[in-house]
Amino acid sequence: MSSTPSSPSDSTGSLAGLTSAQLDALAATAAADVAALQREICSALEAIDGSAKFQFDRWQRPGGGGGVSGVLSGGAVFEKAGVNISEVHGQFAPEFAATMPGDGLTFYATGVSLVLHPRNPYVPTTHANFRFLRRGSAAWFGGGADLTPYYPFLEDAQHFHRVLKEACDAHDPSFYPRFKAWCDEYFFLKHRGETRGIGGLFFDYLKDDLPSTHRFWKQCGAAFLPAYLPIVQKRKDTAYSERQRNFQLYRRGRYVEFNLLYDRGTVFGLKTDGRVESILMSLPPLAAWEYNYKPEPGSEEAGLYDFLRPRDYLTATPPPDTAAAATIGTQSQS
């Protein structure tokens, strides 16, 4: 498991040599960055979907600030896609403030959060979040992106990780292995004893050299579309049947479980009186739970469970027990 900090007490953040005015300017720049990233991502998703358009809903938070929720529903490629931004400020509840870096109760947060639920079971679901927070004398960046396939392809996992690694390596070669391991640790369903997907990057409480960290954070956001869209383009027209669709709905249940039990963004939004409709935007339009489900040995579905083990995807080769995953698409009419 990662040795990176998993709680605020491990890395408390500071102004890192910036004046209060400089930090205010950095916050304004981060807010502009997330707004620009929302526009870029929504435009690209509409283009590849070719059918549905995003509906944008501007909202205000009673305690201060607000955001813009963008949701695409019923598309040809995306059954549901949500890309939200927020810029909020106010006062933490004392008990919640005790769990965060910094001092005092006053906080500021801005970020973009997205979850894309594709229609075709051979296209993976994806999630990304890029955020900047400030509390008193502490300020930090967080974020990342991860991939959740239903029917995995090693080449897709390698592409996704390769693009994210390139974004990391442009700043510090230690970032990718560090933040990949943190992602594997974070997106783990403890009650199921399994990872949610094939990971990606996850980082939080990054506060050293904030201007440099801001550049890294921004580049990670820019890497999302090149990491994900080529996979969508390659898999969106793959033939599938009711069997694959049912398995997709069953596995979406894992997504719901993680987001409601463990997701930091969900907890933060609910603890700071965020807009519930926007916070729960990440949930899929349809999901299913089947009692004591066991995949048929040697099936495509069993191949997913063999695949969902943390590994170095960039050097991985399919072991014998993942042969089912290597033949995905050949059973799509069964």
PLY file of the C-alpha trace (Angstrom):
ply
format ascii 1.0
element vertex 334
property float x
property float y
property float z
element edge 333
property int vertex1
property int vertex2
end_header
0.00 0.00 0.00
0.99 3.59 -0.48
3.07 5.42 2.08
1.55 8.72 0.99
-0.61 10.59 3.49
-4.18 9.34 3.73
-5.40 11.81 6.32
-4.99 15.53 6.93
-2.90 14.96 10.02
-0.15 13.48 7.86
0.34 16.66 5.80
-1.12 19.80 7.25
-0.47 22.35 4.54
0.71 25.93 4.84
0.92 29.16 2.91
4.30 27.89 1.63
5.78 31.36 1.40
2.76 32.99 -0.28
1.14 36.11 1.07
-2.57 36.11 1.71
-3.07 38.23 -1.43
-1.04 35.78 -3.51
-3.09 32.91 -2.17
-6.30 34.75 -3.03
-4.98 35.16 -6.57
-4.10 31.46 -6.77
-7.62 30.57 -5.64
-9.13 32.79 -8.35
-6.88 31.19 -10.96
-7.83 27.68 -9.81
-11.53 28.59 -10.05
-11.01 29.84 -13.60
-9.12 26.65 -14.43
-11.93 24.37 -13.30
-14.51 26.40 -15.23
-12.41 26.15 -18.40
-11.92 22.41 -17.88
-15.67 21.89 -17.50
-16.30 23.66 -20.81
-13.59 21.69 -22.59
-14.73 18.30 -21.30
-18.42 18.91 -21.94
-17.73 20.03 -25.49
-15.62 16.93 -26.19
-18.20 14.58 -24.70
-21.01 16.10 -26.74
-18.93 15.67 -29.87
-18.19 11.99 -29.32
-21.75 11.25 -28.19
-23.23 12.90 -31.27
-26.76 12.86 -29.88
-27.40 14.40 -26.47
-26.37 17.79 -25.11
-25.43 18.91 -21.63
-28.01 20.76 -19.59
-26.41 23.31 -17.26
-27.90 24.26 -13.93
-26.42 27.17 -11.97
-26.97 26.96 -8.22
-26.20 28.99 -5.11
-25.09 27.67 -1.74
-26.89 29.38 1.16
-23.69 29.53 3.22
-21.66 31.14 0.44
-20.72 30.49 -3.17
-22.28 28.05 -5.61
-21.59 26.18 -8.80
-22.69 24.94 -12.21
-23.87 21.37 -12.72
-23.68 19.96 -16.23
-25.58 16.73 -16.93
-25.99 14.85 -20.21
-28.70 12.18 -20.15
-29.91 9.56 -22.59
-27.12 9.96 -25.09
-26.05 7.54 -27.79
-22.72 6.87 -26.05
-23.30 8.13 -22.51
-26.35 7.00 -20.61
-25.48 9.68 -18.09
-22.55 12.07 -17.85
-22.13 14.64 -15.12
-19.47 17.37 -15.06
-19.86 19.74 -12.11
-17.92 22.72 -10.88
-18.22 24.57 -7.61
-16.69 27.53 -5.81
-17.88 27.66 -2.23
-16.83 29.40 0.97
-18.08 29.78 4.50
-17.65 28.22 7.91
-16.92 24.60 8.71
-18.80 22.96 11.54
-16.24 22.61 14.37
-16.39 18.81 14.35
-15.74 18.67 10.60
-13.01 21.33 10.80
-11.15 19.05 13.20
-10.73 16.53 10.37
-9.16 19.05 7.96
-5.76 20.75 7.74
-5.39 24.38 8.77
-6.83 26.54 11.50
-10.07 28.34 12.21
-13.45 27.58 10.69
-13.33 29.72 7.53
-12.83 27.76 4.33
-12.74 28.16 0.55
-13.00 25.35 -2.00
-13.23 25.15 -5.76
-13.14 22.13 -8.02
-14.45 20.15 -10.94
-15.88 16.68 -10.47
-17.09 14.33 -13.18
-18.49 10.83 -13.54
-19.31 9.32 -16.94
-21.59 6.30 -17.20
-21.45 4.91 -20.76
-24.27 2.98 -22.37
-22.12 0.21 -23.88
-20.83 -2.28 -21.24
-17.50 -2.50 -23.07
-16.82 1.19 -22.46
-15.53 1.77 -18.92
-17.02 4.20 -16.48
-14.65 6.95 -15.41
-14.35 9.51 -12.66
-12.12 12.54 -12.19
-11.87 15.35 -9.68
-9.54 18.33 -9.40
-9.87 20.66 -6.44
-8.21 23.46 -4.46
-9.01 24.14 -0.81
-8.00 26.67 1.79
-8.63 26.77 5.52
-6.97 29.52 7.51
-3.21 29.24 7.06
-3.43 25.98 5.10
-3.99 25.55 1.37
-3.68 22.47 -0.80
-4.52 20.80 -4.11
-6.12 17.40 -4.60
-7.52 15.32 -7.38
-7.02 12.45 -9.77
-8.73 10.24 -12.32
-9.60 6.54 -12.37
-11.13 3.97 -14.70
-13.77 1.34 -13.91
-14.19 -1.25 -16.67
-16.87 -3.91 -16.77
-15.09 -5.96 -19.42
-11.39 -5.10 -19.22
-8.85 -4.75 -22.00
-5.22 -4.63 -20.96
-4.41 -2.23 -23.80
-7.02 0.22 -22.52
-5.65 0.08 -19.00
-2.15 0.63 -20.34
-3.22 3.62 -22.43
-5.05 5.26 -19.52
-2.12 4.81 -17.16
0.47 5.82 -19.76
-1.17 9.20 -20.41
-1.46 9.92 -16.70
2.14 8.87 -16.13
3.33 11.26 -18.84
1.51 14.12 -17.09
3.20 13.18 -13.83
6.66 12.66 -15.31
6.64 16.18 -16.76
6.85 17.42 -13.17
8.37 14.70 -10.99
9.08 11.04 -11.90
8.16 10.01 -8.37
4.59 11.30 -8.75
3.14 8.48 -10.88
4.15 5.51 -8.71
3.27 7.47 -5.58
-0.16 8.63 -6.73
-1.02 5.38 -8.52
-0.44 3.46 -5.29
-2.55 6.00 -3.41
-5.32 5.53 -5.97
-5.23 1.74 -5.58
-5.50 2.21 -1.83
-8.27 4.81 -1.97
-10.61 3.16 -4.48
-10.92 -0.05 -2.49
-14.25 -1.35 -1.21
-13.26 -2.62 2.21
-16.54 -4.41 2.82
-16.17 -6.28 -0.50
-12.43 -6.80 -0.34
-11.99 -5.62 -3.93
-10.85 -2.60 -5.90
-13.47 -0.50 -7.67
-11.61 -0.51 -10.97
-8.11 -0.40 -12.43
-7.13 2.83 -10.70
-5.24 5.76 -12.13
-4.10 8.67 -9.98
-5.22 9.99 -6.61
-3.58 12.74 -4.59
-4.64 15.05 -1.78
-3.22 17.64 0.62
-0.48 18.66 -1.84
0.82 21.92 -0.36
4.55 22.15 -1.02
5.49 24.88 -3.52
1.90 25.75 -4.37
2.64 27.53 -7.69
4.49 24.44 -8.97
1.83 22.12 -7.58
-0.80 24.20 -9.35
0.94 23.60 -12.68
1.03 19.84 -12.04
-2.63 19.83 -10.98
-3.64 21.71 -14.11
-1.70 19.33 -16.37
-3.40 16.33 -14.78
-6.75 17.90 -15.61
-5.64 18.47 -19.19
-4.59 14.79 -19.45
-8.06 13.44 -18.70
-9.56 13.64 -22.18
-6.50 12.16 -23.99
-6.49 9.33 -21.42
-10.19 8.45 -21.77
-11.64 9.44 -25.13
-9.55 7.09 -27.31
-10.90 4.18 -25.24
-14.46 5.38 -25.78
-13.88 5.75 -29.50
-12.47 2.22 -29.75
-15.18 0.43 -27.74
-18.43 2.38 -28.15
-19.68 0.34 -31.13
-18.80 -3.09 -29.75
-21.78 -5.46 -30.02
-23.32 -6.56 -26.73
-26.37 -8.44 -25.51
-28.65 -8.49 -22.48
-26.08 -10.59 -20.63
-23.42 -7.88 -20.83
-25.95 -5.18 -20.00
-27.10 -7.03 -16.88
-23.52 -7.45 -15.70
-22.87 -3.75 -16.26
-25.85 -2.87 -14.06
-24.68 -5.29 -11.37
-21.18 -3.82 -11.32
-22.58 -0.29 -11.23
-23.88 -1.26 -7.82
-20.27 -1.29 -6.63
-19.94 2.29 -7.84
-22.96 3.30 -5.78
-21.61 1.54 -2.71
-18.25 3.28 -2.90
-19.67 6.74 -3.49
-22.10 6.54 -0.61
-19.76 4.87 1.88
-16.25 6.16 1.18
-16.04 8.99 -1.34
-14.38 12.10 0.15
-16.13 14.46 -2.24
-19.54 13.13 -1.26
-18.72 13.46 2.42
-17.29 16.97 1.98
-20.31 18.15 0.01
-22.82 16.81 2.50
-20.86 18.08 5.52
-20.66 21.60 4.07
-24.33 21.89 3.09
-23.66 21.48 -0.62
-26.37 20.99 -3.21
-27.54 17.38 -2.85
-28.60 17.01 -6.50
-25.10 17.97 -7.60
-23.34 15.86 -4.96
-25.26 12.73 -5.95
-24.89 13.44 -9.67
-22.19 10.74 -9.69
-24.71 7.94 -9.19
-25.69 5.95 -12.30
-29.20 6.21 -13.75
-29.70 2.46 -13.35
-27.95 -0.14 -11.19
-28.75 -3.59 -9.87
-27.89 -5.86 -6.96
-28.09 -9.64 -7.26
-27.91 -11.79 -4.17
-24.72 -13.84 -3.84
-23.76 -13.43 -7.49
-20.92 -15.66 -8.71
-19.58 -15.34 -12.27
-19.36 -18.49 -14.35
-15.77 -19.81 -14.30
-13.91 -18.97 -17.48
-16.49 -16.36 -18.55
-15.89 -12.78 -19.57
-17.41 -11.73 -16.27
-14.99 -13.89 -14.29
-12.20 -12.23 -16.25
-13.03 -8.91 -14.60
-12.51 -10.27 -11.10
-9.15 -11.71 -12.14
-8.21 -8.36 -13.67
-9.12 -6.14 -10.71
-5.92 -6.55 -8.76
-3.49 -3.67 -8.29
-0.56 -4.11 -10.66
1.86 -2.24 -12.86
-0.33 -2.05 -15.96
2.42 -0.43 -18.01
4.54 -3.59 -17.91
1.79 -6.18 -17.39
1.06 -9.06 -19.72
-2.15 -11.09 -19.46
-1.55 -14.09 -17.18
-3.26 -17.41 -18.04
-6.12 -16.84 -15.61
-7.17 -13.67 -17.45
-7.50 -15.37 -20.84
-11.21 -14.60 -20.79
-10.46 -10.89 -20.71
-8.19 -11.21 -23.72
-11.03 -12.57 -25.85
-13.60 -9.97 -24.93
-16.01 -9.20 -27.74
-16.03 -12.77 -29.06
-18.85 -13.78 -26.69
-20.96 -10.65 -27.05
-23.86 -12.47 -28.68
-24.03 -15.27 -26.10
0 1
1 2
2 3
3 4
4 5
5 6
6 7
7 8
8 9
9 10
10 11
11 12
12 13
13 14
14 15
15 16
16 17
17 18
18 19
19 20
20 21
21 22
22 23
23 24
24 25
25 26
26 27
27 28
28 29
29 30
30 31
31 32
32 33
33 34
34 35
35 36
36 37
37 38
38 39
39 40
40 41
41 42
42 43
43 44
44 45
45 46
46 47
47 48
48 49
49 50
50 51
51 52
52 53
53 54
54 55
55 56
56 57
57 58
58 59
59 60
60 61
61 62
62 63
63 64
64 65
65 66
66 67
67 68
68 69
69 70
70 71
71 72
72 73
73 74
74 75
75 76
76 77
77 78
78 79
79 80
80 81
81 82
82 83
83 84
84 85
85 86
86 87
87 88
88 89
89 90
90 91
91 92
92 93
93 94
94 95
95 96
96 97
97 98
98 99
99 100
100 101
101 102
102 103
103 104
104 105
105 106
106 107
107 108
108 109
109 110
110 111
111 112
112 113
113 114
114 115
115 116
116 117
117 118
118 119
119 120
120 121
121 122
122 123
123 124
124 125
125 126
126 127
127 128
128 129
129 130
130 131
131 132
132 133
133 134
134 135
135 136
136 137
137 138
138 139
139 140
140 141
141 142
142 143
143 144
144 145
145 146
146 147
147 148
148 149
149 150
150 151
151 152
152 153
153 154
154 155
155 156
156 157
157 158
158 159
159 160
160 161
161 162
162 163
163 164
164 165
165 166
166 167
167 168
168 169
169 170
170 171
171 172
172 173
173 174
174 175
175 176
176 177
177 178
178 179
179 180
180 181
181 182
182 183
183 184
184 185
185 186
186 187
187 188
188 189
189 190
190 191
191 192
192 193
193 194
194 195
195 196
196 197
197 198
198 199
199 200
200 201
201 202
202 203
203 204
204 205
205 206
206 207
207 208
208 209
209 210
210 211
211 212
212 213
213 214
214 215
215 216
216 217
217 218
218 219
219 220
220 221
221 222
222 223
223 224
224 225
225 226
226 227
227 228
228 229
229 230
230 231
231 232
232 233
233 234
234 235
235 236
236 237
237 238
238 239
239 240
240 241
241 242
242 243
243 244
244 245
245 246
246 247
247 248
248 249
249 250
250 251
251 252
252 253
253 254
254 255
255 256
256 257
257 258
258 259
259 260
260 261
261 262
262 263
263 264
264 265
265 266
266 267
267 268
268 269
269 270
270 271
271 272
272 273
273 274
274 275
275 276
276 277
277 278
278 279
279 280
280 281
281 282
282 283
283 284
284 285
285 286
286 287
287 288
288 289
289 290
290 291
291 292
292 293
293 294
294 295
295 296
296 297
297 298
298 299
299 300
300 301
301 302
302 303
303 304
304 305
305 306
306 307
307 308
308 309
309 310
310 311
311 312
312 313
313 314
314 315
315 316
316 317
317 318
318 319
319 320
320 321
321 322
322 323
323 324
324 325
325 326
326 327
327 328
328 329
329 330
330 331
331 332
332 333
